[in-house]
Amino acid sequence: MSQSQIGVGIIGASLGQGWATRSHLPAVSALPGFRIAAVSTTRQASADETARRYGVPHAFDRPEPLIEHPDVQLVVVSVKSMDHASLVRTALAAGKQVFCEWPAGTNLAQTTELASLARAAGVRTIVGLQGRLAPGVRHVKRLLAEGYIGTLRSVNITGALPLLGARRSAAWASTADIANGANTLHTVTAHFLDPVLFAAGELASFSALVVRQFSETTLEETGEVIPVTAPDQVIVAGTLRSGAVLSLRIEAGKRNGPALGYTFTGTEGDLALGHDFSLSGARGDHQPLVPIELPPDPSWPVRGDLSDEAFLTAHLYAGFAVHSPFVPTFDDGVRLRSLLEAFAESSATGRRVDWST
């Protein structure tokens, strides 16, 4: 392995439909500054299959040998949310840099603990909030700062999805239990909200409604019915520190659709981001929104043959390599998780929350 390359070890790298297959493996393979040094799965045969497909020199059926291997400088944790914390702790104890998929912890206390351990170990971290580094989101941040649409008046976030409703895949059974930390509030809302907070600034105050309408869900492959304790709708009405109004609506279990997108309204015009973070906008009055061409930036990855998931994940790696302050860390994860818990508290108490401090 070249001394200039960062050796990546991916935990949870089984070939198939998993997130590592769709994002991490192709992303790392496309970046010259990185190399997949090792992979691990729960079976040696599947680890060997991944290693053959991607030319990886080391394959393991347990995460510990991967974490301990000297060729691995960056450990990627891409497994179910319940298993994140234990693997992150092991990697941090070994002094390795860590890229953990969101959420890093299943609750705020666990997330805070992991961030504290990372600081004590003196290692760098990434948390998988890849949307904020999408080229369209970064360009919105730039245009807002330049006053392209004048003074920002409002931001609207809509995320209505068929996922996590009355039926779901058995692979997603763990999302039914709020204790597992991966659900409509803690993952879907986080991924929709983080790009806006990155581009338009932090919340100042808000009222939230967090609701569970599905009390049970059916696993599609088996027909088994399991209880649901996680919410499926999140509504937030608030103000940003800039004074702009923010409205957010996240709905799981939508039968038809989906409806996804972001709008930014200013005193001089409007911007809109699509589900794939494509950008459109207009200035003046009564104008149709038209596509906005994104300026080329050679400091960030090019799409090539990468899927949307892999392309955005590649941006996290590329930003990490150059120490970009835009890359979300475990500390960023703590701040976002704290905000999500404040949404739940606002909903439970019926009180508006002052978040300006």
C-alpha positions as CSV (number, residue, x, y, z in Angstrom):
1,M,0.0,0.0,0.0
2,S,1.3,3.4,-0.9
3,Q,2.4,5.5,2.0
4,S,0.3,8.4,0.7
5,Q,-2.9,6.3,0.7
6,I,-5.2,5.9,3.7
7,G,-5.9,2.2,4.5
8,V,-9.6,1.6,5.0
9,G,-11.0,-1.3,6.9
10,I,-14.8,-1.8,6.3
11,I,-16.8,-3.7,8.9
12,G,-20.1,-5.0,7.4
13,A,-18.8,-5.4,3.8
14,S,-21.0,-8.3,2.6
15,L,-21.9,-8.0,-1.1
16,G,-25.6,-7.5,-1.7
17,Q,-28.0,-4.7,-0.9
18,G,-26.3,-3.4,2.2
19,W,-25.1,0.2,2.6
20,A,-21.4,-0.7,2.4
21,T,-22.0,-2.4,-0.9
22,R,-23.9,0.6,-2.3
23,S,-21.7,3.3,-0.9
24,H,-18.4,2.6,0.9
25,L,-16.9,-0.1,-1.4
26,P,-17.4,1.8,-4.7
27,A,-16.6,5.2,-3.1
28,V,-13.2,4.1,-1.6
29,S,-12.3,2.2,-4.8
30,A,-12.8,5.4,-6.8
31,L,-10.6,7.6,-4.7
32,P,-6.8,7.7,-5.3
33,G,-6.0,8.8,-1.8
34,F,-7.6,5.7,-0.2
35,R,-7.3,1.9,-0.5
36,I,-9.5,-0.8,1.0
37,A,-7.0,-2.6,3.1
38,A,-9.4,-5.1,4.8
39,V,-13.0,-6.2,5.0
40,S,-14.9,-8.2,7.6
41,T,-18.3,-9.8,7.6
42,T,-19.9,-12.5,9.8
43,R,-18.8,-15.3,7.6
44,Q,-15.4,-15.9,6.1
45,A,-16.8,-17.0,2.8
46,S,-18.7,-13.7,2.3
47,A,-15.6,-11.7,3.4
48,D,-13.5,-13.6,0.9
49,E,-16.0,-12.9,-1.8
50,T,-15.9,-9.2,-1.2
51,A,-12.1,-9.2,-1.1
52,R,-12.0,-11.0,-4.4
53,R,-14.4,-8.6,-6.0
54,Y,-12.6,-5.5,-4.9
55,G,-9.0,-6.7,-4.8
56,V,-8.7,-6.4,-1.0
57,P,-5.7,-8.1,0.6
58,H,-7.2,-9.0,4.0
59,A,-10.6,-10.5,4.8
60,F,-11.9,-11.6,8.2
61,D,-15.0,-13.1,9.7
62,R,-14.6,-11.0,12.8
63,P,-14.1,-7.2,13.2
64,E,-11.2,-7.4,15.8
65,P,-8.5,-8.6,13.4
66,L,-9.5,-5.9,10.9
67,I,-9.3,-3.2,13.6
68,E,-5.9,-4.4,14.8
69,H,-4.4,-4.8,11.4
70,P,-1.5,-2.3,10.8
71,D,-2.6,-1.6,7.2
72,V,-5.9,-0.2,8.5
73,Q,-5.8,3.5,9.5
74,L,-9.5,4.3,9.1
75,V,-12.1,1.8,10.5
76,V,-15.5,2.0,8.9
77,V,-18.5,0.8,10.9
78,S,-21.3,-0.1,8.5
79,V,-23.5,-2.5,10.4
80,K,-26.9,-2.2,12.3
81,S,-27.1,0.7,14.6
82,M,-27.3,-1.5,17.8
83,D,-23.8,-2.7,17.0
84,H,-22.2,0.7,16.3
85,A,-21.1,1.6,19.8
86,S,-19.2,-1.5,20.7
87,L,-17.2,-1.6,17.5
88,V,-16.5,2.1,17.7
89,R,-15.2,1.7,21.3
90,T,-12.9,-1.1,20.1
91,A,-11.5,0.9,17.2
92,L,-10.9,4.0,19.4
93,A,-9.2,1.8,22.0
94,A,-6.8,0.7,19.2
95,G,-6.1,4.3,18.3
96,K,-7.8,4.0,14.9
97,Q,-9.6,6.8,13.1
98,V,-13.3,5.9,12.7
99,F,-16.0,6.4,10.1
100,C,-19.3,5.3,11.7
101,E,-22.6,5.4,9.9
102,W,-25.3,7.5,11.4
103,P,-26.3,7.2,14.2
104,A,-23.0,6.7,16.0
105,G,-24.9,5.7,19.2
106,T,-28.4,4.4,19.9
107,N,-29.1,7.3,22.3
108,L,-27.7,10.7,23.3
109,A,-25.7,9.3,26.2
110,Q,-24.0,6.7,24.1
111,T,-23.3,9.2,21.3
112,T,-21.8,11.7,23.8
113,E,-19.7,8.9,25.3
114,L,-18.2,7.9,21.9
115,A,-17.4,11.5,21.1
116,S,-15.6,11.9,24.4
117,L,-13.7,8.7,23.8
118,A,-12.6,9.9,20.4
119,R,-11.3,13.2,21.8
120,A,-9.5,11.4,24.6
121,A,-7.9,9.1,22.0
122,G,-6.8,12.0,19.9
123,V,-8.2,10.5,16.7
124,R,-10.3,11.9,13.9
125,T,-13.9,10.8,13.2
126,I,-16.6,10.9,10.6
127,V,-20.3,10.3,11.1
128,G,-22.3,9.3,8.1
129,L,-24.3,12.4,7.4
130,Q,-23.3,12.5,3.7
131,G,-26.0,14.9,2.5
132,R,-24.4,18.0,3.7
133,L,-21.4,17.6,1.3
134,A,-23.6,17.1,-1.8
135,P,-22.5,19.6,-4.4
136,G,-25.9,21.1,-4.6
137,V,-26.0,21.6,-0.8
138,R,-22.6,23.2,-0.8
139,H,-23.6,25.5,-3.6
140,V,-26.8,26.5,-1.7
141,K,-24.6,27.4,1.2
142,R,-22.5,29.6,-1.0
143,L,-25.4,31.3,-2.8
144,L,-27.1,32.1,0.5
145,A,-23.9,33.6,1.9
146,E,-23.6,35.7,-1.3
147,G,-27.1,37.0,-1.1
148,Y,-28.2,35.3,-4.3
149,I,-31.9,35.3,-3.1
150,G,-31.6,38.3,-0.9
151,T,-32.3,37.8,2.8
152,L,-33.4,34.2,3.6
153,R,-37.1,34.3,4.7
154,S,-38.0,30.6,5.1
155,V,-36.9,27.0,4.5
156,N,-39.2,24.1,4.0
157,I,-38.2,20.5,4.3
158,T,-40.5,17.7,3.1
159,G,-39.6,14.0,3.4
160,A,-42.6,11.7,2.9
161,L,-41.4,8.1,2.4
162,P,-42.9,4.6,2.0
163,L,-40.3,3.2,4.4
164,L,-41.0,2.2,8.0
165,G,-44.7,2.0,7.8
166,A,-47.3,-0.8,8.3
167,R,-45.0,-3.2,6.4
168,R,-41.2,-3.4,6.2
169,S,-38.5,-5.8,5.2
170,A,-37.2,-8.2,7.8
171,A,-33.8,-6.6,7.4
172,W,-35.4,-3.4,8.8
173,A,-37.1,-5.1,11.8
174,S,-34.8,-3.3,14.3
175,T,-36.2,0.1,13.2
176,A,-39.5,-0.7,14.9
177,D,-37.9,-0.4,18.4
178,I,-37.0,3.1,19.3
179,A,-34.3,1.8,21.7
180,N,-32.3,0.7,18.6
181,G,-31.8,4.4,17.6
182,A,-32.6,4.0,13.9
183,N,-36.1,5.3,13.0
184,T,-38.0,8.1,11.5
185,L,-37.0,10.6,14.2
186,H,-33.4,9.6,14.8
187,T,-32.3,8.7,11.3
188,V,-34.7,9.9,8.6
189,T,-35.2,13.3,10.2
190,A,-31.5,13.7,10.9
191,H,-30.6,13.0,7.3
192,F,-33.1,15.6,6.0
193,L,-32.4,18.2,8.5
194,D,-28.6,18.2,8.7
195,P,-28.0,19.6,5.1
196,V,-30.3,22.6,5.9
197,L,-28.5,23.4,9.2
198,F,-25.2,23.2,7.3
199,A,-26.3,25.4,4.5
200,A,-28.6,27.9,6.3
201,G,-27.5,27.9,9.9
202,E,-28.6,26.6,13.3
203,L,-32.1,26.6,14.8
204,A,-32.9,29.3,17.4
205,S,-36.3,28.1,18.7
206,F,-38.9,25.6,17.7
207,S,-42.0,23.6,18.5
208,A,-42.2,20.0,17.5
209,L,-44.7,17.2,17.1
210,V,-43.3,13.6,17.2
211,V,-46.0,11.0,16.6
212,R,-46.3,7.2,16.4
213,Q,-49.4,6.1,14.4
214,F,-48.3,2.6,13.6
215,S,-48.4,0.4,16.7
216,E,-47.3,-2.7,14.8
217,T,-45.7,-3.6,11.5
218,T,-45.6,-6.7,9.4
219,L,-42.3,-8.2,8.2
220,E,-42.8,-8.8,4.4
221,E,-40.8,-11.9,4.0
222,T,-42.4,-13.9,6.9
223,G,-45.7,-12.2,7.7
224,E,-44.6,-11.9,11.3
225,V,-46.3,-8.9,13.1
226,I,-44.0,-7.1,15.6
227,P,-44.7,-4.1,17.9
228,V,-43.6,-0.6,17.0
229,T,-42.4,1.8,19.6
230,A,-40.7,4.3,17.2
231,P,-42.4,7.4,15.8
232,D,-43.3,7.7,12.2
233,Q,-44.1,11.4,11.8
234,V,-42.1,14.4,12.8
235,I,-43.2,18.0,12.3
236,V,-41.1,21.0,13.4
237,A,-42.0,24.7,13.2
238,G,-39.1,27.0,14.2
239,T,-36.8,29.9,13.4
240,L,-33.2,29.9,12.4
241,R,-30.7,32.1,14.1
242,S,-30.7,34.3,11.0
243,G,-34.4,35.0,11.7
244,A,-35.7,32.8,8.8
245,V,-38.6,30.5,9.5
246,L,-38.1,26.7,9.2
247,S,-40.8,24.1,8.6
248,L,-40.1,20.4,8.5
249,R,-42.4,17.5,7.8
250,I,-41.1,14.0,7.8
251,E,-43.6,11.1,7.3
252,A,-42.9,7.4,7.1
253,G,-45.2,4.8,5.8
254,K,-46.6,6.8,2.9
255,R,-48.5,4.5,0.5
256,N,-47.8,6.4,-2.7
257,G,-45.3,9.1,-3.7
258,P,-42.8,9.8,-2.3
259,A,-42.5,13.5,-1.8
260,L,-39.0,14.8,-1.1
261,G,-37.3,18.1,-1.4
262,Y,-36.2,21.5,0.1
263,T,-37.2,25.0,-0.7
264,F,-35.4,28.2,0.3
265,T,-37.3,31.4,0.0
266,G,-35.6,34.8,0.0
267,T,-36.5,38.4,-0.4
268,E,-35.1,38.4,-4.0
269,G,-35.8,34.9,-5.2
270,D,-36.0,31.2,-4.5
271,L,-33.9,28.0,-4.5
272,A,-35.0,24.4,-4.5
273,L,-33.1,21.1,-3.9
274,G,-34.6,17.9,-5.3
275,H,-34.4,14.4,-3.7
276,D,-31.1,13.9,-5.4
277,F,-29.8,17.4,-4.4
278,S,-30.1,18.7,-7.9
279,L,-30.5,22.5,-7.7
280,S,-32.9,24.9,-9.3
281,G,-33.8,28.5,-8.6
282,A,-35.0,31.9,-9.9
283,R,-34.8,35.6,-8.9
284,G,-37.4,38.3,-9.4
285,D,-41.1,37.8,-9.6
286,H,-43.3,35.2,-11.1
287,Q,-40.4,33.3,-12.6
288,P,-40.3,29.5,-13.1
289,L,-37.5,27.7,-11.3
290,V,-34.8,26.6,-13.7
291,P,-31.9,24.3,-13.2
292,I,-28.8,25.9,-11.8
293,E,-25.5,24.6,-13.1
294,L,-23.1,23.7,-10.4
295,P,-19.6,25.1,-10.8
296,P,-16.9,22.5,-11.3
297,D,-14.7,22.0,-8.2
298,P,-11.6,19.9,-8.8
299,S,-11.0,19.6,-5.0
300,W,-14.0,17.3,-4.7
301,P,-14.7,13.9,-6.3
302,V,-16.2,13.6,-9.8
303,R,-19.2,11.4,-10.2
304,G,-18.0,9.1,-12.9
305,D,-19.9,5.8,-12.7
306,L,-20.8,6.2,-9.0
307,S,-24.3,6.0,-7.8
308,D,-25.9,8.8,-5.7
309,E,-25.1,7.0,-2.5
310,A,-21.5,6.2,-3.4
311,F,-20.9,9.7,-4.8
312,L,-22.0,11.5,-1.6
313,T,-20.1,9.0,0.5
314,A,-16.9,9.7,-1.5
315,H,-17.2,13.3,-0.6
316,L,-17.0,12.4,3.1
317,Y,-13.8,10.5,2.4
318,A,-12.3,13.2,0.2
319,G,-13.1,15.9,2.8
320,F,-11.6,13.8,5.5
321,A,-8.4,13.4,3.5
322,V,-7.9,17.2,3.3
323,H,-9.1,17.9,6.9
324,S,-12.2,19.8,5.6
325,P,-14.1,21.5,8.4
326,F,-17.3,20.5,6.5
327,V,-16.9,16.8,7.3
328,P,-19.3,15.9,10.1
329,T,-17.6,14.4,13.2
330,F,-18.8,12.6,16.3
331,D,-19.1,16.0,18.0
332,D,-21.4,17.1,15.3
333,G,-23.4,13.9,15.9
334,V,-23.8,14.9,19.5
335,R,-25.2,18.3,18.6
336,L,-27.6,16.8,16.1
337,R,-28.7,14.0,18.4
338,S,-29.3,16.6,21.2
339,L,-31.6,18.5,18.8
340,L,-33.6,15.4,17.9
341,E,-34.1,14.6,21.6
342,A,-35.3,18.2,22.1
343,F,-37.8,17.7,19.3
344,A,-39.2,14.7,21.3
345,E,-39.2,16.7,24.5
346,S,-41.1,19.6,22.9
347,S,-43.7,17.2,21.6
348,A,-44.1,15.5,24.9
349,T,-44.4,18.7,26.9
350,G,-46.2,20.9,24.3
351,R,-43.6,23.6,25.0
352,R,-41.6,25.7,22.5
353,V,-37.9,25.2,23.0
354,D,-35.3,28.0,23.0
355,W,-32.3,26.5,21.2
356,S,-30.3,29.7,20.8
357,T,-27.9,28.8,23.6
